[in-house]
Amino acid sequence: MQRLYRSRTDRILGGVCGGLSTYADIDPNIIRILWVALTIISVGIGVVAYIVAWILIPEEPEKSQ
């Protein structure tokens, strides 16, 4: 079963969109565009949702070599 993590490598701010894109197996830019659209349409709720996701979603574990 796949777990949802914030991305360590594909991040612009907190890695939330990169982690969601890895989990959903889609391009991270699509997630980012949808998140911006949600923020604009909902008058800022997307920003609050992003901060909550940043706090609640754990960061991806480091890869051991």
N, C-alpha and C positions, 0 to 999 in steps of 0.2 A: 504494500500500500504506500502510495506516494504521500509525503508530508509537505506542508506549506511552510516555506522559509523565506526570509528576506535574502535577496541575492548579495553575495560578497563581490562579485565581478561585474554584473550588469546593473549598475546603480548610477543614478544621477543625484538623488538626494538621500533617500534612506534605504533603497533597495526593494521597496514594497512592490512597485510595478514590475521590476525584473523578476521577483519571486513569484508573483501572480502569473506572469507570462510563462515561466518555466513549469509551474503547476498545471496551467491550462494548455501548454504546448502551442503557444501562438507567439507572434512577434511582439516584443515589449513595447514598441512604438504604438501599436494599436491600443494596448492597455493605457498608455500615457495619454493618447488622444481622447479616449473614452473618459478618462479621469478628468481631464481639463473640461470636456463637454459637460460632465456631471457637475463640476464646480460652477461653471458659468450658468447652467440651467437652474441649479438649485440655490443660487445666490450664496455660495461659499460653503455649503455642507460638505463638498468634496474635500476641502482643506481639513475640516474637522475629522472626516472619515480617514484621511491619509495619516493624520497624527495618531489617531487611535490604532490604526493598523500598524503603524511604525512601533508603537509601544507593545501591542499584543502579539505580533508575529515574531517568533524567535529568528535570530540570524542563522544563516546556513552554517553548519559545522565546518571547521577547517578540514581540508583534505589531507590525510596523512600520506606521506610518501615513503 
